[in-house]
């Protein structure tokens, strides 16, 4: 091009100009310069409210604020609060042309509001693009996301990534159906079994906002009961949000809602639905076409209009804890929604968590329970097998199950299916010396040795090397026994003992939803128990010590919750239902299962935690990372005066094999963790201090030699 210009300069005055020169001349004479794409250089701005406040989609704490951008006149109509936009981010002050900042990379964001003036002293960059005119971020959702970010010391952008699903242009182009009129108030139905069940439904139908902790009776009526509270709330002209742990529970509530209210009155929001379908359902909720939502934790931010009730089922399930930053729990999000929207709240479960007991004890919620007569009539008979029974039982020393369990299986198979709950999946997850019970360890890396299906040699659970000639370094023995026998090995042994009975397994690889009511053995890991038609005739809860012996503050509570969830699928005692739990009968969780009193167990746990200052009575946060990083963070953070630092202590080194837990150290790295505890009422101050310290470290980046650390408010396990 430069050579062409030089040749043009050598022409005479009368020579005709080249085509390129004509184009340049026409641009110079234009009264209004044409805007450069996505920079809008020289373009006129909107006449009213020419400044847009944008939340950029960068989930880093030191950028957790709004940024001002100029609104070109051509984007004035579409650039409304709540829409998705694209902006240029990262340009310096020196890159200014025609009054516009230029440069930087294109990044997504949300337009939060339009204002007349900016507080920024320099020139503004322009909005690059309005991605879609569909407003997806309402003021209510923005306020909720900000409250969640502040509670968990996270960034607003990270919360909105959880709250607003990815865009699907095809879903946006399809119109949502017209809203349906409110349904009739449903009958009380099985809610009559509870002391205040009818009053709770009546309060919802009349427009009230009752708050209750519901201890559900055993059996499968819980999904129908949730459908009735949804129908009562819809009858008052308000919306409902129901959050359950997994897809199987979603399917049950979905079927119950369809049977009670018909098609089209509720939306299903799950992460497994696929991007287009999920976004289409989400848009129907945001547009007001659907007033009821049921889903997994992905639905806890659903933008239900005129929210009248939020429902959470089984809040103790691990699935309610979001693994992505800032890792909120569905229970806490729904509590924030109930306070923000002044709506009703229902927390239901067969069991009872300590947090649920605290809601009742504080007076914030009322108990919704059945009488002891109703509980005894609906619960199965629970029998225990302790260490003393096992020591006296010859069959228990030589076989997988004690005599009482074999009898329960044999008698139950005459009436229907029998459930066997095994706390571990796989074949033989852990081995130990048969003489001294010392764990069998690998000679190469000291990892745990595991049995393999169909292979005599053992294999290390960490490095994967096989061990064919193991002997005990403690006593010199050569005989091995299983510490905890896995689900597949249990199914194999039961199949040999009952050759004429089909054996089914349900676990991580393949989870069954339902099983027929015919006699069969169903071996399942906790949480994967299928529902049997007509209920199970009996259930065996094996290796109770494996769950009770976990080094976790919630070990007893979680074991009781898993036992009750399995026992609730068994027929009532009057119909012959029997549950056998292999655990020491004097332990508190076992006694709570025998009496079917999860509420009493939770109240006792709450009182003990109050004495010790443990959550949920106190608020706690975990700081984990390399030792030098944790020490630097604790030295820099300005904690509230009442804060108490526990630790730091070393964390277990993550093994090479196996699933890595959320928040665990990278494989092979040695990390430490410190716990920070504050008394009630100081949780917000603790979260603010942690967020400020983490933001300062991120702002310095690698220039200051900072070592990254992880901060989590309300860690699920504190040891």
N, C-alpha and C positions, 0 to 999 in steps of 0.2 A: 504493500500500500504506500509505503514511503517513496519507493521508486516512481510510482505513478504520479505522486504529487510533485516530484521534482520535474518530471517531463511536462506536467501541466504548466509549471512555472516558466518553462522555456518557450511557450507558445506566444504568438502575437496577441494583441489586444482583441482582434476580431475573431479569434479562434473560438469555436463553440466550446463551452465547458463540458466536462465529463459528467456522466449520470450521477456519480458519487458527490461531485461538487454541488449539483442541483439539490440533492437531498439535504446536504448540510446547510445550504442557503435557506431552504424552506424551514428547517428547524430553527435557524437563528431568527427568522422573521416572525415566527409564531408568537402570538400575544401570551398564551398560557402554555408553558412547557409541559410536555407529556411526562407522566410519572414513570419512573423506572419500576418494573415489576417487583413487588414485595418490599420496596423501600419507600415508595410514594414520594420520591424526591420532587419537590416543587409543586405537589398537589395541594389543592385547597383543603382546609380542615373543616370538620363539621361546625355549623354555625352555632349550635347549642350543645353544651356539655362536650367540648372537644377533647377531653382527657378521659382515658379509660384506665381503671385500676385493674391490674391483671395478677392473678396468682399463677406463677410459672410452675411447670411440672418438674421441679427439681427438689427431691426429698432430702435436702441437706438443711441442718438446723440453722446455720448462720444465714441462710437465704429464706427463712420462714417469715416472709412479709410480702406485701403487695408492691408491685412496680407500676409506675405510670407510663402510659404510651399515648401518643397522639392518634386521634381518630380521623382518617381521611373522609372527605365528604362522600365519596362513593360507597363507603362502608357504614355510613351513618345509620341507615335503616336496619341493617342486619346486626350491627354491633350493640346488642342489648345485654343487660345483666343476665348472667347465667349461661351464655353460649360458650362453645369451645372456640378458641382462637389460636393462631400461630403468630409468634413474635420472634424478633431477633434479640438474642441475649448474649451478653459478653462483649459488646463493643465499648471501646474506650472513649473518654471525653474528647480526645483529639480527632476522632473520625467523624467529622461533621461536614456536610455539604448541603448548601441551600437550606440551612436551618434545621436539618434532620440529622440525627445520629445514625450512622450506618455501620455495617459490619456485624460480626457475631454470627453464631449459628442459629438456625431456625429451631424453635422449641414450642411444644404445645403448652396450653394454659387455659384458664377459665377467666372470662371477663366478670369481675365481681360487681363493679358499679361504674357509672359515668358521673364525672364531676366537671365543674366549670373551670377550675384552676388546679395547678399542681404545686406541691410543696418543693419539688425538685428545682434547683437553681439553674441547671443547664438545659440545653436543647433536648427534646424528647425524640426517641425513635417512634416510628409509626407502627400501628398494627399491620402485620404482614398479610393476614388473611383471617376471615371468619370461616372456620371450618364448616359450621352448620348453623343455620338460624334457630335450631331447636334449643330452647332454654332447658338445660339439664341440671343446673345448680340453683336451687331455690334458697331463699334466706334461711328457712328452717333447716335445710340440710347443711348449709354452710355453718350455721351456729352449732349444730350437733357435732360436725367434724372438728370445729375449733375446740369444743369442750372435750372431745375425746383426745385430741392432740395434746391439750394442756394436762389432762389427767395422766397420760402415759409418757410425758416428756418427749413427745414426738413432733413431727412436722405436719402441717396441715395438708401439704401435697401428698404425703404418704397415706393419710387417712382418706383423702378423696380418691386415691387409686383403688382403695377397698370399697368406697361408697358408690362410685359411678362406674358402671361397666364400660368396656371399650365400645366405641361407636360402630354401628353397622348401618351404612347408607341405605341398604335395601330395606332394613327394618324401619328406618325413619320415614321412608317414602310411603309405607303402608299405613293407612289410617287405623286408629284404634276403634274398637266397637263402642257404640253408645252406652252410657252407664245405665244399669238396670235399677228399677225402683227398689226401695228397701223391702226385704222379705217379712213375712209374718213372724211374730215371736215364737220360737220353738217351745215344745213341751219341756218340762224339767227332766224327764227321762231318768237315767241312772244317777243324776245329781241328787235325787231324793235320798240316796244312801248316806249322804254327808249331812252333818248337823246344820250347816248354814248354806248348803248348796242351792236350794231354791231362792233364798234371799240374795245370793250373789248374782244369779241370772236376772232376777227382778231388778236389781240395782243397775245392771248394764243396760237392760231394755228400756229403763226409764231415763237414760242419759247420765247416770252417775259414773263415778270413777273409783270403784272399790279396789283395794290392794290386798292381795291374799297370797299366802304360801300354802300350796295344796299338796297334801300327802295322799297320793292316789292309792286306792285299794288294788290288791292283786287282780290280774286278769287283763283282758284286751279291751276293756271299755274306755280306756283313757282317750283314745283317738276320737271316739264318738262324743265324749264329754267335752273335748276341746272344740269339736264342731258345734256343739250347742252354745258355748259361750261366744263363739264367732257369730252365730246366727242371732243371738240376743243383742250383740253390739251393732250388727248391721241393721237390725230392726229399728234401732234408735237413730239411724241416718249417719252413723260414724264409721270410721275405718278400723281395721284390725290387722295386727302383725303377729304371726306365729313363727317361732324359731325352734327347730328340733335338731338333734345331733347329726343325723345321717340321712341318706337317700331312702333307706327302708322306712324310717319313721315318717319322712315326707310323703311317701306313697300311701301309708296308712291314713294320715290326716287328710290327704287329697281325696282318697276314696270316701272317707267319712263325710267330708264337706260336700262332695258331689251327691252322695246319697241323701243328705239332709236338705241341701239348698238347691241342688240342680247345677247344671253346667253354666259357666260364664260368670259366676259371682266371685271367683277367687283366681289369683295368679300363683304360679309355682316358680320360685326363684332358687336355683341351685347352680353351683359352679360347674356341674357336669352336664348342664343342659345344652351347651354349645353357644358360641358368641351371639349368633343372630337370634336364636330363639330366646335366649336370656335377655338380650337387649329389647326385643319386641315386647316381652312380658313386662320388663321394667318400664318401658315407655307407656304401656297401658296403665300402669299404676301411677306414674307421674302425671299423666294427662287426666287422671280422675275417672277413667273408664272402669277401673276395678278398684274396689275398696278393701278387699281382703287379700292378704299375702301369706303364704306358707312357704318356708324354705329352710335351708341350713344357715350356717353363720354368714354366708354371703348375703342373706336377706336382712341382716340386722340394721342396715342403713336404708332399707327400702323407703322411698318417698311417699308413704301413704298419706292421702289427704284427710284432714279432720280426724286425726288419730284418736280413737276412743279406748283402745285396749292393746297392750302388748303381752304376749304369752311366750314363756320359755319353758321347754320340757327338758328335764334331766340336766340341770345346770352343772352337775359334777362330771359330766362326760368331757374327756380331753378335747373332743372335736369342737367344742365351743370356744376354744382359745385359738385366736388367729396367729399363724406362724410368721406372717409378714409384718414388718414394722408399721406401727409401733406396738404390735402384738396385743390388741385389745381383746377382752373377754366379752362374749355376747351378753352375759348377765349384766355387766357394768354398763354396756352401751344401752341396753334396754332400760336400766334404772335411770340413766341420764335422759332418755327419751320420755319416760314417764314423768320426770320432774319438769322437763322443758315444755311438753305438750299438755301437762296436767291431765293425764289420761289414766285409765285403770291399768293394773299390773297383776299378772298371775304367773307365779313360779311353781311349776308342778313337777312331781317325780314320785316314783315308788319309794325312794329313799329320802334322805334329807341331808343337805350339806350344812356345814357350820355357818356359811354365809347366809343361807336361808333361815337358820335358827336365829341369827343375829337380827335379821329384818323383823322377825316376830318379837323378839325380846325388846328391841328398841321402840316398839309400838308403831313402826312405819307401815307394817303389814299385819293382817289378821290371819290366824290359823284357819285353814279349811280342811278339817279332818273328819273321819267317821268315828262312830262309837266303838268301844272295845268289842261289843257283841258283833258288829258288822265286820270288824277286822278278823276276829276268830272264825267267823263263818266263811270268809273269803280266802284265808291263808291256808296253805298246806301244813301238814305235820312236819316239824323239823327235828331231826335226831342228829346227834353228834358222835364222832369217833375220835377220842383223844389219844395222847401218847400212852396212857396206861392201858387203854383198850388194845392198842396196837402191840404193846409188849406182851400181852396175854394171849394174843391171837396168833396161832400157828400159821394160819393161812396168810395173814398179813405179812409175816416175815418172809414167806416164800413166793408170794404172788403180788400182783399189782394192787389189788383191792382187799380190804378187810372183809371178814365174814358178813358183817351187817350190810355192807354195800352190795355184796353179791346177792344177798337175800332180797334187798330192795330192788335190784335189777331184775331178778328172777320173778318176783311177784308183780312188778310193774309191767313187764312184758306180756303178762297175761291179759292186761287191760288196755294197753296202748303203747305209744312210744316212750322211751326213757332218754332223758337228757343227761349227758356227762360233760361237765365243765372242767377243762384242763387249763391251768394258767399259762401254759407255754405252747407255742406252735412247734411244728417240726417232729423229729423222731425222738432223739434223746439229747436235749440241749446241753445238759451238764452231767459229768460223771464224777464219782468220788470213790475212795477206797472203801471196800465192803467191811473192813475190820475197824478202822479208826475214823471213818467219815471225812478224812482229809481230802480237799478238792484235788482232782487230777489235773496237773499242769504240764504244759509243753516244755520239753527240755531246751528248746531253742529260744523261746521268747517269754516263757512263763504264762502264756495264755491258757484259757480253759479248754480242756479236751472234750470233744463232743462225739457221740455215737453217730454212725452213718447207716442209713437204711440199706440192708442187704450186704453190708461190708463189715468184716470183723474188726478191721483196723480203726483206730480212733483218728480224729482230725482236729487240729488246733482251730479254735474259733477266731484267732487273731491273724496268724501267719499262714494258715491253711496247710501246714505240713502234717503228714500222717505219722502216727505212732503205733507200731505193731508190737512192741515189746516193753510195755509200761510196767513199772513196779513202784510201789509207794515209797517215797524217801523218808517217811516218818516211821513206819512200822515194818517195811520190807514186804508187805503183802502184794499179791498179784491179782486178787479178785477185785472186780469193780462193781459198783451199783449206781443206779441213776439217782442223781440228786432231785431232779424234776423231770418226769417223763413227759415227752411232748404229745401232741394230739394224735399224730399219725401212729406212734408206737402204742398209745392207749387203744386206738381203734383196732390195731392189729391184734392185740392181746384179747380184747373183748370179742373180736370176731372168731378167734380160736375157741374161746370159752362158750360162745353161743353160735355154733355154726349154722343153725337154721334161721337166724335172724339177720336181716340186712343191716349193715353199718354205714352210716353217712357221716361225713365230716364237714364242718363249717369253720372257716378261718380266713386268714388274710388272702390266700391264693384263690379261694372260692367260698363266698359267703352265701348261704342259703337263706331265702326269705321265709318260706313256709315248708312244712313237711306234712304228709298225710297223717291221719289219726290211727293208722294201722301199726301193729307192734314193730318197732325198729329201735336201734341204738343210734343216737345222734351225739357225736363227739364234737364239741365246740370249744373255741377259745373265748374268753370273756368279751362280751360286746357283740359277738357274731352269732348268738343263739337264735335259731329260726323259731317262728311261731308254729306250734302244732295245732292241727284242727281238733278242737275239743279239749286242748290242753294236754300237757305231758302227764303220764301216770306217775312218774317218779323222776327225781333228779339227783345226781351225785355231784358234789362240789369237792373236787380232789385237791390235794396239796395246798390246803389253806395256809400253811406256814409260809409258803413261797410268796404270797401276797402280803401277809401280815408282817413278814420279816424284812420288808424293804426299808432301807434307811431314809425314810421320808416322813415328814410331819403328817401327811394325809394317808399313810398306809392303812390304818384301821378304818378310816372313813371310806376310802376307796374300795377296800376289800368288802365291806358291808354293802356298799352300793352295787357292786358286781354280783354278789351273792343274791341280794334281794331281786335284782333284775332278772336273774335266772329262775329263782324260786317263784317269782310272780307269774311265770308261764306254766306252772304246775297246777293241776286241778285242786280245788279246795279239799280240806281234810275230810269233809263229809262225803266227798266223792272218791275217797281213797288216795288222794294225793300225798306223797311222802317225799321229803328232801333229806338227804344224808350229807352232812358236811364233815370232811376230814380235817379237823382242827381242834385245838385244845379248848374244851368247853368252858373253862373258867375265864377265858379272855372276854373282854367287854364287847367287841364286835360280834363274837359268836353268841353271847347271851342276848344281844339285841336282835339277832336273827331268830333265835329260838322264840323269843317273846314277840317278834315282829314289831319292834319298837325303834325304828330309825330316828324318830324325833327325840326320844329320850337320850339316845346315844349322841346326837348332835348337840343337844343342850349341855350334856356333861362335858363334851369336848370343848365347847365354847367357854364354859366356866374355867376349865384348866388353862386354856390359851390366854384368857384374861389375866390369870394369875402370873403367867410366864411372860406376858407381853408379846405374844405371837399373833400373826394375822388370823382372822380379819379384825381383831380388836385393835391392832396397830397397823400402820401402813409400812410397807417394806419395799426396798428396791435392791437389785443385785447389780454389782459392777464386776465384770469379768474380763480377763485378757491376760497378756503376758505380765509377769510380776512387775517389771519396770513401768509398764503402762498403767496398771492398777495403782501403784504407789504414786505416780505422778498425778493421776486424776484425783485421788483422795487428798493429795496435798494442795491441789488448786481449787477444788470445789468449795463454795461458801455454804455449808450446810446450816440448817436452822439450829438454834441453840439447844433444842431438845433432842437432836439427832444422836443416835448411838451407832457406832461402827462395829460390826462383828467380823473378825477376821483381819486380813484375808487368809484363806486356806487353799491348798492345792485342789484342783479338779482332777477327776480320773482322766487318764490319757485315752483319747478316742482310738478304738481299734481300727485296723485296716479293713477288716471284713465287717459285714453286718450293717444294719441301718444306723445312720447317724442321727442322734436326737437333735431337735431344734434347739439352737443356742449352744450346742456342744462345741468344744475346741476343735480346730482343724486337726486332721489325722496326724498323730505323732507329736503335736505341739504340747508343751507343758504350760497350762494356764492356772491362774488363781482367781478366786472369787471372794468379794467382800459383800456383806449384807449391811444395809443401812436401814435403821428402824427409827420411826418417829411415832409419837403418841397420836391418838385420835384427834382429828381436826387440823393436823399439820401436814397431811398428805399433799395438798396443793403447793405448799411452800417447798416441800422436798422435791416434787416434780419440777418446779420452776428452777430450783438451784441446780439440779442435775442437767436440765436442758441448757441452762446458760453455760455451765462448764463444758458440756459436750460441744456446744456451738462454738465456743472460743477455741477449742482444740481443732475443730474442723476448719475454722477460718485460718488458723496458722498453717494447716496442712503439713506437708512433708518438710517445709522449710525449717521448722523448729525441731526437727527430729522427733516428732510426736509418734508414739506407738498407739495404734488403734485399740480402743476398749469398747465393750458392749455394755449398754445400760438398759435394764429392763425393770419397769415398775410392776409390782405384784407378780413376782416370779411364781410359776405353778408349783415348783418343788424347791424347798429350801433346806432339805436334809433333815 
